Amino acid sequence: MEDVDVLPKITLAGNVVEAPLDAANSPIVIIADEALLNIRKLTYNHRPPNLFDKDIKREEIEDITQKLSEESQQVAHLLKGWKYAFGEFGHLRWTNPDSEEEDFWDKKSMDYYKVLDSLLWLGIGTRKLESVENLSKEESSLLDEGGLKLIHTWITSKDFESKKELLDFLKYDLWLSWRWMVLSKSSISGEENPEFVRGFERKKQLLLPIFIDVVKNATQNGKIDEIKSVFEGLDNIGDETEAEKILFLEGLSDEQRLTIAVEFINQFGYIKTIDLIAGYHNDENQTEVFREQLKNLYGALQGNEAKEIAKELSDIYEKVDFSNYKLNESELTTMEAGIIDNAISGLEKVRNGNDKKRMKLLDIGAGTGRHCTKLYDEGYEDITALEYEQKHVEFIRSKKPNLKIIKGDWKELSSLIGTPPKGDTKIDFAYSLGRSISHNRTPSDMFHLFDEVQLVMTDNGRFLFDEPDVNWGIYLERINNFRENLEKKGVHTLQSGIIFDGPNDTDKFNRQVLRPDQIKSLAFLLGFELVEERSKLIGGKGEIKNTYYTFEMNKEWNPQSITPEELNENLKGLGLLDPGADFNMYIDAWGMTLGQALIYVHNFGLGNEYMRYLNKEGKAPDILIEFDGSQINPESRGMSKHDHIIATIARGMRKAEVDKLLIDIKERKISMQELEVRASTR
């Protein structure tokens, strides 16, 4: 059996409420236990009389449904008891695992769950129903229909007092089916057990229509928490597709869809939501009425009337000639080339006597080439320009045919440039100017770019980039207006500084600008040192205060020195714990994914070379993410006890030391018992 590692809850907002541990005699539990006994008898007595024979009749199902629906008070008590017991178990799981109290509440909540499952699916329970082999599809459908009718009656009733608990139970029921499926994956074939797959798909098919009805009713009754709860449940099973279907349901009013969109943002992230809206709007198969509604929604969320909706940034670059963009005037280019030249002069290699004109330079997001062509003319011999847009690549080539230019996405920087042993040498100096890095529209994308840069740099290489001052001028106004518009609509405050702007009033797109504290967090978490920071007023009227930052790789940096508290604090400030964060993003500087780092920084530390080995071999543990209100609970699946012990020992080791350890283990020079002893002393 594979071990499961968990991380104590990370509080994103608010506080964790301490629940009493000794609550077995709570009035809620006493009443729930009584209801449990009553419902056990009830469900047994109302089980279809010929369930294990044949020919279940519709009238029998209707009769059972009616009788069970009359027991709403008992069901309400039992649901409250389940929620209470499950909450106690969840609390103890993090604060006092493997204790008698945890075991008690685990069993108590499962007792309630089994009886509720049996009740809601007409005295049988979905798991037992799977074993009734003689049921025809028609008979099985009758039972499903009856169960759905029963659930729908309670969850849409104004008088049913445990609607919230019922919704939570259905979410848990779906999650549990999903989890059984996920945990059934074979370590040999990598495939999930077909029986568990069918069970999950069936449960999802039954419950999703109920969730859709809950959301529709919630938009009419102002029950925002119910919409949030449904999206949270779908996110916990990794099913954004079904949540997307709810966002784009037909027949919703503008107000209803806006309400749903706000909660979609709060669960899945702003950029993901706005990109989906743009994609549906630009789909010519949609009706004009629906597309117009989406255009209104897009504008409402952006805080600006949308004259046109670009699906991708490339759509704008195709339309606009940035070679004549007013902000890219020659005086600015000359000034910025001077900043680049000055920063190159500070390289350790240059200070040690090497010719700075022979340093390996990388222009990231070269655009129309105003910097790389200028530096080329000034005698820099080894420049590589990286640009995504084909029209810009062709423009640069037309001006400087001999200049090395690569068409590609900076998300794949290390693959495109090549690093040893693939590449001949690393980059001495990289730069990205014209506020280009702001086109990383999510915190995950921004972090990934800086991780890619550190991967291709020499030990003391430098990275120069610019960002507008977010506390000054038009950018302060844009960020505040954007945030205030979303907050008024109910979007939770995001750490990322998203704006919606463009080269003109028609062609606009979202960008993300960084605060000074976020820039320092990037340096701290990825091994850079901020060596210079200077600001200049640019624009026709000096309306933009542009700040130029020079990062230098710190060859003495060790990610092992980052504490769990520092990691969480800096990730939170960067927005990497906001909705939409990519917890499966691999971070080369750490040798592990974001989700793995959140869990294993406690035991293994960042930069653990054995974790790096497991990731490169495709043997690293999967990360499951659960959302619980204001908290995110990452959980690791697939980390064997053997790997856990080796990773614990490998903390602080260099790659060569880990390689030798693995050879010794393979050659049986060290026993498992010896490994366990070594791990216990770490």
C-alpha positions as CSV (number, residue, x, y, z in Angstrom):
1,M,0.0,0.0,0.0
2,E,1.4,3.4,-1.0
3,D,1.9,6.0,1.8
4,V,0.0,9.2,1.7
5,D,1.6,12.4,2.8
6,V,-0.4,15.4,3.9
7,L,0.4,19.0,4.8
8,P,-1.2,20.9,7.5
9,K,-3.8,23.3,6.2
10,I,-2.6,26.5,4.6
11,T,-4.8,29.4,5.6
12,L,-5.4,31.7,2.7
13,A,-7.8,34.0,4.4
14,G,-9.3,34.1,7.9
15,N,-8.4,31.6,10.6
16,V,-8.7,27.9,11.2
17,V,-11.4,27.5,13.9
18,E,-10.4,25.1,16.6
19,A,-13.1,22.5,17.1
20,P,-13.6,20.7,20.5
21,L,-12.2,17.2,20.4
22,D,-14.4,15.6,23.0
23,A,-17.9,16.1,21.6
24,A,-19.3,12.6,21.4
25,N,-22.1,13.6,23.7
26,S,-23.1,16.7,21.7
27,P,-26.8,17.1,21.2
28,I,-26.2,17.0,17.5
29,V,-24.6,13.6,17.7
30,I,-27.3,12.2,20.1
31,I,-30.1,13.2,17.8
32,A,-28.2,12.0,14.7
33,D,-27.5,8.6,16.3
34,E,-31.2,8.3,17.0
35,A,-32.0,9.3,13.4
36,L,-29.4,6.8,12.2
37,L,-31.2,3.9,13.9
38,N,-34.6,5.0,12.6
39,I,-33.4,5.4,9.1
40,R,-31.6,2.0,9.1
41,K,-34.9,0.4,9.9
42,L,-36.8,2.7,7.4
43,T,-34.5,1.9,4.5
44,Y,-34.5,-1.8,5.2
45,N,-38.3,-1.9,5.4
46,H,-38.7,0.1,2.2
47,R,-36.2,-1.7,0.1
48,P,-37.8,-2.9,-3.1
49,P,-39.4,-6.2,-2.2
50,N,-38.1,-8.1,-5.2
51,L,-34.7,-6.3,-5.5
52,F,-32.8,-9.6,-5.7
53,D,-35.3,-11.2,-8.0
54,K,-36.6,-9.4,-11.1
55,D,-39.3,-7.1,-12.4
56,I,-39.0,-4.1,-10.2
57,K,-42.1,-2.0,-11.0
58,R,-42.3,1.8,-11.4
59,E,-45.2,2.0,-9.0
60,E,-43.0,0.3,-6.3
61,I,-40.3,2.9,-6.8
62,E,-42.8,5.7,-6.7
63,D,-44.3,4.3,-3.4
64,I,-40.8,4.0,-1.8
65,T,-39.8,7.5,-2.9
66,Q,-43.0,8.9,-1.4
67,K,-42.5,7.1,1.9
68,L,-38.9,8.1,2.2
69,S,-39.6,11.7,1.3
70,E,-41.9,11.9,4.3
71,E,-38.9,11.4,6.6
72,S,-37.3,14.7,5.9
73,Q,-36.9,15.6,9.6
74,Q,-34.9,12.4,10.3
75,V,-32.8,12.9,7.2
76,A,-32.1,16.5,8.3
77,H,-30.9,15.3,11.7
78,L,-28.7,12.7,10.1
79,L,-27.1,15.1,7.6
80,K,-26.3,17.5,10.5
81,G,-24.7,14.6,12.4
82,W,-22.7,13.5,9.4
83,K,-21.4,17.1,8.8
84,Y,-20.5,17.5,12.4
85,A,-18.7,14.2,12.7
86,F,-16.9,14.7,9.3
87,G,-15.8,18.1,10.5
88,E,-14.4,16.7,13.7
89,F,-12.6,14.0,11.8
90,G,-11.2,16.5,9.3
91,H,-9.9,18.7,12.1
92,L,-8.2,15.8,13.9
93,R,-6.7,14.5,10.7
94,W,-4.5,17.6,10.6
95,T,-4.0,18.3,14.4
96,N,-4.0,14.9,16.0
97,P,-3.7,12.1,13.4
98,D,-3.8,8.4,14.3
99,S,-5.4,9.3,17.7
100,E,-8.3,7.5,19.3
101,E,-10.4,10.6,18.8
102,E,-9.6,10.7,15.1
103,D,-10.5,7.1,14.7
104,F,-13.8,7.6,16.6
105,W,-14.9,10.4,14.4
106,D,-13.8,8.7,11.2
107,K,-15.9,5.7,12.0
108,K,-18.8,7.8,13.2
109,S,-18.8,9.9,10.0
110,M,-18.6,6.8,7.8
111,D,-21.5,5.2,9.7
112,Y,-23.6,8.3,8.9
113,Y,-22.4,8.3,5.3
114,K,-23.3,4.6,4.6
115,V,-26.8,5.1,6.0
116,L,-27.3,8.3,4.0
117,D,-26.0,6.7,0.9
118,S,-28.4,3.8,1.4
119,L,-31.3,6.2,2.1
120,L,-30.7,8.6,-0.8
121,W,-30.4,5.7,-3.3
122,L,-33.7,4.0,-2.2
123,G,-32.5,1.7,0.5
124,I,-29.8,0.1,-1.5
125,G,-26.8,2.5,-1.7
126,T,-24.8,3.0,-4.9
127,R,-22.0,0.6,-4.0
128,K,-24.4,-2.2,-3.2
129,L,-26.4,-1.4,-6.3
130,E,-23.3,-2.2,-8.4
131,S,-23.3,-5.8,-7.1
132,V,-27.0,-6.5,-8.0
133,E,-26.1,-8.1,-11.3
134,N,-29.6,-9.2,-12.3
135,L,-30.9,-5.7,-12.6
136,S,-31.7,-4.7,-16.2
137,K,-30.8,-1.2,-17.4
138,E,-34.4,-0.2,-17.2
139,E,-34.7,-1.4,-13.6
140,S,-31.4,0.4,-12.7
141,S,-32.7,3.5,-14.3
142,L,-35.9,3.3,-12.3
143,L,-33.9,3.2,-9.1
144,D,-31.7,6.1,-10.2
145,E,-34.8,8.1,-11.2
146,G,-36.3,7.5,-7.8
147,G,-33.2,8.5,-5.9
148,L,-32.8,11.6,-8.0
149,K,-36.4,12.6,-7.4
150,L,-35.9,12.1,-3.6
151,I,-32.7,14.2,-3.5
152,H,-34.2,16.9,-5.8
153,T,-37.3,17.2,-3.5
154,W,-35.2,18.0,-0.5
155,I,-32.5,20.1,-2.1
156,T,-35.0,22.4,-3.8
157,S,-37.5,22.6,-0.9
158,K,-37.7,25.8,1.0
159,D,-38.7,23.9,4.2
160,F,-35.9,21.4,4.3
161,E,-33.5,22.6,7.0
162,S,-30.4,20.8,6.0
163,K,-30.0,21.8,2.3
164,K,-26.4,23.0,2.9
165,E,-25.5,19.7,4.5
166,L,-27.2,17.8,1.8
167,L,-25.2,19.6,-0.9
168,D,-22.0,19.0,1.1
169,F,-22.9,15.4,1.3
170,L,-23.5,15.0,-2.4
171,K,-20.2,16.8,-3.1
172,Y,-18.4,14.4,-0.8
173,D,-20.2,11.4,-2.3
174,L,-18.9,12.4,-5.7
175,W,-15.4,13.2,-4.4
176,L,-15.3,9.8,-2.7
177,S,-16.2,8.0,-5.9
178,W,-13.5,10.0,-7.7
179,R,-10.9,9.3,-5.0
180,W,-11.5,5.5,-5.1
181,M,-11.0,5.7,-8.9
182,V,-7.8,7.7,-8.6
183,L,-6.4,5.5,-5.9
184,S,-7.1,2.4,-8.0
185,K,-4.5,3.3,-10.5
186,S,-2.1,0.5,-11.0
187,S,1.6,1.2,-10.3
188,I,2.4,-1.2,-13.2
189,S,0.0,-0.3,-16.0
190,G,-0.7,3.2,-14.8
191,E,-4.4,2.5,-15.6
192,E,-7.3,2.9,-13.2
193,N,-9.6,0.1,-12.2
194,P,-12.4,0.0,-14.8
195,E,-15.0,-0.8,-12.1
196,F,-14.1,2.3,-10.1
197,V,-14.1,4.4,-13.3
198,R,-17.6,3.2,-14.2
199,G,-18.7,3.9,-10.6
200,F,-17.4,7.4,-10.7
201,E,-18.8,8.2,-14.2
202,R,-22.2,6.9,-13.1
203,K,-22.2,9.0,-9.9
204,K,-21.2,12.1,-11.9
205,Q,-23.9,11.5,-14.4
206,L,-26.5,11.3,-11.7
207,L,-25.4,14.3,-9.6
208,L,-24.4,16.9,-12.2
209,P,-28.0,17.7,-13.2
210,I,-28.7,18.3,-9.5
211,F,-25.7,20.6,-9.2
212,I,-26.9,22.5,-12.2
213,D,-30.3,23.0,-10.7
214,V,-28.7,24.2,-7.4
215,V,-26.7,26.8,-9.3
216,K,-29.7,28.0,-11.3
217,N,-31.8,28.3,-8.2
218,A,-29.0,30.0,-6.3
219,T,-28.7,32.8,-8.9
220,Q,-32.4,33.5,-8.5
221,N,-32.4,33.4,-4.7
222,G,-29.1,35.1,-4.0
223,K,-27.5,31.9,-2.5
224,I,-24.0,32.7,-3.7
225,D,-22.5,30.2,-1.2
226,E,-24.3,27.4,-3.0
227,I,-22.7,28.3,-6.4
228,K,-19.3,28.5,-4.7
229,S,-19.9,25.1,-3.1
230,V,-20.7,23.5,-6.4
231,F,-17.6,24.9,-8.1
232,E,-15.5,23.9,-5.2
233,G,-16.8,20.3,-5.4
234,L,-16.1,20.1,-9.2
235,D,-12.6,21.6,-8.7
236,N,-11.8,19.0,-6.0
237,I,-12.4,16.2,-8.6
238,G,-10.4,18.1,-11.2
239,D,-13.4,18.6,-13.5
240,E,-13.3,22.2,-14.8
241,T,-15.1,21.0,-17.9
242,E,-18.3,20.4,-16.1
243,A,-18.0,23.7,-14.3
244,E,-17.4,25.3,-17.6
245,K,-20.7,23.9,-18.9
246,I,-22.5,25.5,-16.0
247,L,-20.9,28.9,-16.8
248,F,-22.2,28.7,-20.4
249,L,-25.7,27.2,-19.7
250,E,-28.3,28.4,-22.1
251,G,-31.3,30.5,-21.0
252,L,-29.5,32.5,-18.3
253,S,-30.0,36.2,-18.0
254,D,-27.0,38.6,-18.1
255,E,-27.3,39.0,-14.3
256,Q,-27.4,35.3,-13.6
257,R,-24.4,34.6,-15.8
258,L,-22.4,37.4,-14.2
259,T,-23.2,35.9,-10.8
260,I,-21.9,32.5,-11.9
261,A,-18.9,34.0,-13.6
262,V,-17.8,35.8,-10.5
263,E,-17.8,32.5,-8.5
264,F,-16.1,30.7,-11.4
265,I,-13.3,33.3,-11.1
266,N,-13.1,32.8,-7.4
267,Q,-12.6,29.1,-7.9
268,F,-10.6,28.8,-11.1
269,G,-8.9,32.1,-11.6
270,Y,-9.6,35.3,-13.6
271,I,-7.5,34.7,-16.7
272,K,-8.9,31.2,-17.1
273,T,-12.4,32.6,-16.9
274,I,-11.9,35.5,-19.3
275,D,-10.2,33.3,-21.8
276,L,-13.1,30.9,-21.8
277,I,-15.5,33.7,-22.4
278,A,-13.4,35.1,-25.2
279,G,-13.2,31.6,-26.8
280,Y,-17.0,31.0,-26.7
281,H,-17.6,34.5,-28.0
282,N,-15.3,34.0,-31.0
283,D,-16.9,30.6,-31.8
284,E,-19.0,31.3,-34.9
285,N,-21.1,28.3,-34.2
286,Q,-22.7,30.2,-31.3
287,T,-25.8,32.3,-31.9
288,E,-25.5,36.0,-32.2
289,V,-27.7,36.6,-29.2
290,F,-25.4,34.4,-27.1
291,R,-22.3,36.0,-28.4
292,E,-23.7,39.4,-27.6
293,Q,-24.4,38.3,-24.1
294,L,-20.9,37.1,-23.7
295,K,-19.5,40.3,-25.0
296,N,-21.5,42.2,-22.4
297,L,-20.2,39.8,-19.7
298,Y,-16.6,40.2,-21.0
299,G,-16.9,44.0,-20.7
300,A,-18.5,43.9,-17.3
301,L,-15.6,41.8,-15.9
302,Q,-12.9,43.9,-17.6
303,G,-14.5,47.1,-16.4
304,N,-14.5,48.5,-20.0
305,E,-16.9,48.2,-22.9
306,A,-15.4,45.6,-25.2
307,K,-15.3,46.9,-28.8
308,E,-13.5,43.8,-29.9
309,I,-12.6,40.6,-28.1
310,A,-9.2,39.1,-28.8
311,K,-8.9,35.4,-28.1
312,E,-5.1,35.6,-28.1
313,L,-2.4,38.3,-27.8
314,S,-1.3,37.3,-31.3
315,D,-4.6,38.7,-32.6
316,I,-3.6,42.2,-31.6
317,Y,0.0,41.8,-32.9
318,E,-1.4,40.8,-36.2
319,K,-3.5,44.0,-36.4
320,V,-1.1,46.6,-34.9
321,D,2.2,47.7,-36.4
322,F,4.5,47.9,-33.3
323,S,7.5,49.0,-35.3
324,N,5.9,52.5,-35.3
325,Y,4.4,52.3,-31.8
326,K,4.7,55.7,-30.2
327,L,6.2,54.5,-26.9
328,N,9.0,52.7,-28.8
329,E,10.7,55.9,-29.9
330,S,14.4,56.0,-30.9
331,E,15.4,58.1,-27.9
332,L,13.9,55.5,-25.5
333,T,15.7,52.7,-27.4
334,T,19.0,54.5,-27.1
335,M,18.5,55.1,-23.4
336,E,17.6,51.5,-22.7
337,A,20.5,50.2,-24.8
338,G,22.7,52.3,-22.5
339,I,21.1,50.6,-19.4
340,I,21.8,47.2,-21.0
341,D,25.4,48.1,-21.8
342,N,26.0,49.4,-18.2
343,A,24.5,46.2,-16.7
344,I,26.7,44.0,-18.9
345,S,29.8,46.0,-17.7
346,G,28.9,44.8,-14.2
347,L,29.2,41.1,-15.1
348,E,31.9,39.3,-13.1
349,K,33.4,38.0,-16.3
350,V,33.7,41.5,-17.7
351,R,35.2,42.8,-14.4
352,N,37.8,40.0,-14.7
353,G,38.9,41.3,-18.0
354,N,36.8,39.5,-20.6
355,D,35.5,41.6,-23.6
356,K,31.9,42.6,-22.9
357,K,31.1,42.7,-26.6
358,R,31.7,38.9,-26.7
359,M,29.3,38.0,-23.9
360,K,26.4,35.7,-24.8
361,L,23.3,37.9,-24.9
362,L,19.6,36.8,-25.0
363,D,16.8,39.1,-26.0
364,I,13.6,37.6,-24.5
365,G,10.5,38.8,-26.3
366,A,12.5,40.7,-28.9
367,G,9.4,42.3,-30.5
368,T,10.4,44.3,-33.6
369,G,14.1,44.0,-32.5
370,R,14.7,47.6,-31.4
371,H,17.2,46.5,-28.7
372,C,18.9,43.6,-30.3
373,T,19.5,45.4,-33.6
374,K,20.8,48.5,-31.7
375,L,23.3,46.3,-29.7
376,Y,24.3,44.5,-32.8
377,D,25.2,47.8,-34.5
378,E,27.2,48.7,-31.4
379,G,29.4,45.7,-31.8
380,Y,27.9,43.0,-29.7
381,E,28.9,39.8,-31.5
382,D,26.8,37.0,-29.8
383,I,23.2,38.0,-29.5
384,T,20.2,35.6,-29.7
385,A,16.8,37.1,-30.1
386,L,13.7,35.1,-29.0
387,E,10.4,36.2,-30.5
388,Y,7.0,34.5,-30.7
389,E,5.3,36.5,-33.5
390,Q,6.2,35.5,-37.0
391,K,5.7,39.0,-38.4
392,H,8.2,40.3,-35.9
393,V,10.7,37.6,-36.7
394,E,10.5,38.4,-40.4
395,F,10.9,42.1,-39.6
396,I,14.1,41.6,-37.6
397,R,15.5,39.3,-40.3
398,S,14.8,41.9,-42.9
399,K,16.9,44.5,-40.9
400,K,19.7,42.2,-39.7
401,P,19.9,38.9,-41.7
402,N,23.0,37.8,-39.8
403,L,21.5,38.2,-36.3
404,K,20.5,34.9,-34.7
405,I,16.8,34.8,-34.1
406,I,14.6,32.0,-32.8
407,K,10.9,31.9,-33.2
408,G,9.3,30.4,-30.1
409,D,7.5,30.8,-26.8
410,W,9.6,31.8,-23.8
411,K,7.7,29.2,-21.7
412,E,10.0,26.7,-23.6
413,L,13.1,28.9,-23.3
414,S,15.5,26.3,-22.0
415,S,14.5,23.8,-24.8
416,L,14.8,26.5,-27.5
417,I,18.1,27.9,-26.3
418,G,19.6,24.6,-25.2
419,T,21.4,24.0,-21.9
420,P,24.5,21.9,-21.3
421,P,24.9,19.2,-22.5
422,K,22.4,20.1,-25.2
423,G,23.8,23.7,-25.6
424,D,27.4,24.7,-25.9
425,T,27.3,27.2,-23.1
426,K,24.9,29.2,-21.0
427,I,23.8,32.8,-21.3
428,D,25.8,35.6,-19.7
429,F,23.2,38.3,-19.9
430,A,19.5,38.2,-20.7
431,Y,17.1,41.0,-21.0
432,S,13.4,41.6,-21.6
433,L,12.3,45.2,-22.0
434,G,9.3,47.1,-23.2
435,R,7.4,45.7,-20.2
436,S,7.2,42.4,-22.1
437,I,7.2,40.2,-19.1
438,S,3.8,41.6,-18.2
439,H,2.4,39.4,-21.0
440,N,2.8,36.5,-18.4
441,R,-0.8,36.9,-17.4
442,T,-0.9,34.5,-14.5
443,P,1.4,34.1,-11.5
444,S,2.3,30.6,-12.6
445,D,3.4,31.8,-16.0
446,M,5.4,34.6,-14.5
447,F,7.2,32.3,-12.1
448,H,7.9,29.8,-14.8
449,L,9.6,32.4,-17.0
450,F,12.0,33.4,-14.2
451,D,12.7,29.7,-13.5
452,E,13.5,29.2,-17.2
453,V,15.8,32.2,-17.1
454,Q,17.8,30.8,-14.2
455,L,18.1,27.5,-16.0
456,V,19.9,29.0,-19.0
457,M,22.1,31.5,-17.1
458,T,25.8,31.2,-16.1
459,D,26.6,31.1,-12.4
460,N,26.9,34.9,-12.2
461,G,24.8,35.8,-15.2
462,R,22.4,38.7,-15.2
463,F,18.8,39.3,-16.2
464,L,17.5,42.8,-16.9
465,F,13.8,43.5,-17.2
466,D,11.4,46.4,-16.7
467,E,8.0,46.9,-15.1
468,P,5.9,50.0,-14.7
469,D,5.7,51.4,-11.2
470,V,2.4,50.1,-9.9
471,N,2.2,52.9,-7.3
472,W,2.5,55.8,-9.7
473,G,0.6,57.4,-12.7
474,I,-1.6,55.6,-15.1
475,Y,-0.7,52.1,-13.9
476,L,-1.8,52.8,-10.4
477,E,-5.0,54.1,-11.8
478,R,-5.5,51.0,-14.1
479,I,-4.8,48.5,-11.4
480,N,-7.0,50.2,-8.9
481,N,-9.9,50.6,-11.3
482,F,-9.6,47.0,-12.4
483,R,-9.5,45.6,-8.9
484,E,-12.3,47.8,-7.6
485,N,-14.6,46.8,-10.5
486,L,-14.1,43.1,-9.7
487,E,-14.4,43.5,-5.9
488,K,-17.7,45.3,-6.3
489,K,-18.9,42.3,-8.2
490,G,-17.8,39.9,-5.5
491,V,-14.4,38.7,-6.8
492,H,-12.0,38.0,-4.0
493,T,-9.0,40.2,-3.9
494,L,-6.2,38.7,-6.1
495,Q,-2.5,39.1,-5.4
496,S,-1.7,39.5,-9.1
497,G,-1.9,43.0,-10.5
498,I,-4.0,42.3,-13.6
499,I,-4.9,45.1,-15.9
500,F,-6.8,45.4,-19.2
501,D,-5.2,47.8,-21.7
502,G,-3.7,48.0,-25.2
503,P,-2.1,50.2,-27.8
504,N,-5.4,51.8,-28.6
505,D,-9.0,51.9,-27.4
506,T,-10.1,48.9,-29.5
507,D,-7.3,46.4,-29.2
508,K,-7.0,45.5,-25.6
509,F,-5.8,42.4,-23.7
510,N,-5.0,41.5,-20.1
511,R,-1.5,41.8,-18.6
512,Q,-0.1,41.3,-15.2
513,V,2.3,43.8,-13.6
514,L,4.4,43.1,-10.6
515,R,4.7,44.9,-7.3
516,P,8.2,45.6,-5.9
517,D,7.7,43.1,-3.1
518,Q,6.7,40.4,-5.7
519,I,9.9,41.1,-7.6
520,K,11.9,40.6,-4.4
521,S,10.0,37.3,-3.8
522,L,10.9,36.0,-7.3
523,A,14.6,36.7,-6.5
524,F,14.4,35.1,-3.1
525,L,12.7,31.9,-4.3
526,L,14.7,31.3,-7.5
527,G,18.3,32.2,-6.6
528,F,18.6,35.7,-7.9
529,E,20.0,38.8,-6.2
530,L,18.6,42.3,-7.0
531,V,21.8,44.3,-7.8
532,E,20.3,47.4,-9.4
533,E,17.0,49.2,-9.7
534,R,16.5,52.5,-11.5
535,S,13.4,54.4,-12.7
536,K,12.7,56.6,-15.7
537,L,9.6,58.6,-16.8
538,I,8.6,57.6,-20.3
539,G,5.8,58.3,-22.7
540,G,4.9,61.4,-24.5
541,K,3.9,63.2,-21.3
542,G,6.0,61.1,-18.9
543,E,2.9,59.3,-17.8
544,I,4.7,56.0,-17.1
545,K,7.3,55.6,-14.4
546,N,9.2,52.6,-15.7
547,T,11.5,50.7,-13.4
548,Y,14.5,48.7,-14.7
549,Y,15.6,45.8,-12.5
550,T,18.9,43.9,-12.8
551,F,19.0,40.4,-11.3
552,E,22.2,38.5,-10.9
553,M,22.4,34.8,-10.3
554,N,23.7,34.1,-6.8
555,K,26.1,31.1,-7.1
556,E,26.1,30.7,-3.4
557,W,22.3,30.4,-3.2
558,N,20.9,27.2,-1.8
559,P,17.2,26.5,-2.0
560,Q,17.5,24.2,1.1
561,S,17.8,27.4,3.2
562,I,14.2,28.4,2.4
563,T,12.0,27.6,5.4
564,P,8.4,26.4,5.1
565,E,7.2,29.7,6.5
566,E,9.2,31.7,4.0
567,L,8.0,29.6,1.1
568,N,4.3,30.0,2.0
569,E,4.6,33.7,2.7
570,N,6.3,34.4,-0.6
571,L,4.1,32.1,-2.7
572,K,1.0,33.8,-1.2
573,G,2.4,37.2,-2.0
574,L,3.1,36.2,-5.6
575,G,-0.4,34.9,-6.1
576,L,0.7,31.3,-6.4
577,L,-1.9,30.3,-3.9
578,D,-4.6,32.2,-5.7
579,P,-7.4,30.4,-7.6
580,G,-6.0,29.1,-10.9
581,A,-2.5,28.4,-9.7
582,D,-0.8,25.5,-11.4
583,F,0.3,23.1,-8.6
584,N,1.7,20.7,-11.1
585,M,4.2,23.3,-12.5
586,Y,7.7,21.8,-12.4
587,I,10.2,24.3,-10.9
588,D,13.7,23.4,-12.0
589,A,15.4,25.5,-9.3
590,W,13.7,23.3,-6.7
591,G,13.7,20.0,-8.5
592,M,10.0,19.5,-7.8
593,T,6.6,20.8,-8.6
594,L,4.8,23.6,-6.8
595,G,2.5,21.2,-5.1
596,Q,5.3,18.9,-4.1
597,A,7.2,21.9,-2.6
598,L,4.3,22.8,-0.5
599,I,4.2,19.3,1.0
600,Y,7.8,18.2,1.1
601,V,9.6,21.4,2.1
602,H,9.0,20.3,5.6
603,N,10.7,16.9,5.3
604,F,13.0,17.1,2.3
605,G,13.7,20.8,1.7
606,L,13.7,22.5,-1.7
607,G,16.3,21.5,-4.2
608,N,16.3,17.9,-3.0
609,E,18.3,16.0,-5.6
610,Y,16.4,12.7,-5.1
611,M,13.1,14.4,-5.7
612,R,14.7,15.9,-8.9
613,Y,15.7,12.4,-9.9
614,L,12.1,11.1,-9.3
615,N,10.6,13.9,-11.3
616,K,12.9,13.4,-14.3
617,E,12.2,9.6,-14.2
618,G,8.5,10.2,-14.0
619,K,8.3,8.5,-10.6
620,A,7.5,11.4,-8.4
621,P,4.3,11.5,-6.5
622,D,1.1,12.9,-7.9
623,I,-0.4,15.9,-6.0
624,L,-4.1,16.1,-5.3
625,I,-5.5,19.5,-4.3
626,E,-8.6,19.9,-2.2
627,F,-10.2,23.2,-1.6
628,D,-12.1,23.9,1.6
629,G,-13.4,27.4,1.8
630,S,-10.5,29.7,2.4
631,Q,-8.0,26.9,2.6
632,I,-6.1,24.7,0.2
633,N,-5.1,21.2,1.2
634,P,-2.5,19.6,-1.0
635,E,-2.1,15.8,-0.6
636,S,0.6,13.6,-2.2
637,R,-0.2,10.1,-3.6
638,G,2.3,7.7,-4.8
639,M,5.3,8.4,-2.5
640,S,6.4,4.9,-1.4
641,K,8.0,4.5,2.0
642,H,11.3,3.5,0.3
643,D,11.3,6.8,-1.7
644,H,10.3,8.8,1.4
645,I,13.2,7.5,3.4
646,I,15.8,8.1,0.6
647,A,14.4,11.7,0.0
648,T,14.7,12.4,3.7
649,I,18.3,11.2,3.7
650,A,19.1,13.2,0.5
651,R,18.2,16.5,2.2
652,G,21.2,18.8,1.8
653,M,23.1,16.3,-0.4
654,R,24.7,17.3,-3.7
655,K,23.8,15.4,-6.8
656,A,27.0,13.4,-6.8
657,E,26.3,12.2,-3.2
658,V,22.8,11.2,-4.1
659,D,24.1,9.3,-7.2
660,K,26.5,7.4,-5.0
661,L,23.8,6.6,-2.5
662,L,21.6,5.2,-5.2
663,I,24.4,3.0,-6.5
664,D,25.1,1.7,-3.0
665,I,21.4,0.9,-2.6
666,K,21.3,-0.9,-6.0
667,E,24.4,-2.9,-5.1
668,R,23.0,-3.7,-1.7
669,K,25.9,-2.1,0.1
670,I,23.4,-0.5,2.4
671,S,20.3,-2.2,3.9
672,M,16.8,-0.8,4.3
673,Q,17.2,-1.0,8.0
674,E,20.3,1.2,7.8
675,L,18.5,3.6,5.6
676,E,15.7,3.9,8.1
677,V,18.2,4.6,10.9
678,R,19.9,7.3,8.9
679,A,16.5,8.9,8.0
680,S,15.4,9.0,11.6
681,T,18.5,11.1,12.5
682,R,17.9,13.7,9.8
